[in-house]
């Protein structure tokens, strides 16, 4: 498993070094952060699934996103062998994605 500082995608809008800056301000090293976490981030746990979705994704992606809205929905709601990450109405996930992908989320 990659260390906390080796993950190239932490959250939408993240810049290289953001997590290291937060860790330094808190006085944590990469090992200290890993020990303090209850579980690894989703980007680490589902890295293989995200990579597969990204490789198969041919739909247009919102600026700054690694996946299209369709691929994000497949990842969250589960589709084609992928397990669902949440149990809710797909329309709720779609509304959240559209809000995040548009200027309404800013």
N, C-alpha and C positions, 0 to 999 in steps of 0.2 A: 504494500500500500504506500502511496506517495505521502511524503510529509506535508504538513500544513502549508509550507511555503512553496512547495513544488506544484501545487494545483494551479493550472493556468486560467481557470474560470471559477471565481469565487461567488460572484453575484452580478446581476445585470448592472452595468455601469462601473464595475470595478476596474481599477487601474493597477498595473503591475506595482507591487510593493504596498498596496493598501493594508493587507492583512499584517504584513511585517511591521508597518507603522503602528498599528493598533497594539500589536504584541509588545513592541518596544516601549510604548507609553505605559503599558500595564506591567512592565518589568518581566515579561514572559519570554522564554526561549521557545523554539519549535517543539522541543520535547515537553516543556512545561505546559504548552497549550494542548498538546495531544493528551497529556495526563489529566488535564482539567476538563476536557470535553466528556460529555456523557456518551456521545456516539459520533462517528465521523459524519461530515456533511454529505448531503445527497449526491453532490458532484463526485464524491469519492466512492460511496456505496454503489451507485448506479453508473459508474464510469463506462462499463462495457455497453450497457443498454443505450446510454446517451451517445456513445461513439457510433453505434450501429444506426440509431435514428438519424444522426447527423450525416452519415455516409449515404443513407437512402433518401434523404430529404432533398427534393428538387423544387419544392414550392418556394415562393418569395418569402424572405425573412424580414421582419421589422429591423430598422437600423439599430445596430448594436446587439442583436440577438444571434445566438448560435443555431437556433432551430426556427422553423416556420411555426405559425400558429397551429397548423394541423398536426405537426410532429409533437408539439408541446402537449396538445390534447391527448394524443396517443400515449405519451409518456405518463401523464397524470391519471387519466381515466383507464388506461390499459387497453390494448388492442393488439391483435395478431401475436399472441403469446406473451405479451408484456403484462405484468401484474399491475392491478390498479393501486395507486398510491393513496387515494382517498375514496371514501364512500359518500357520494353526493350526486345530485342531479348533474348530468353533463352540461346543462345550460348554465349552471352556476360557474363552472370552470371556464366556459366560453366567455361569459361576461367579465370575469376577472382578467382573462387573457387580453381581451379587447381593450379593457381599461388600461392595462399595463402597456400595451403596444401603441396607444394613442397619447395625445398630450394631456388627457384627463388625469393621468397618473402622476403628473408633475406637480 
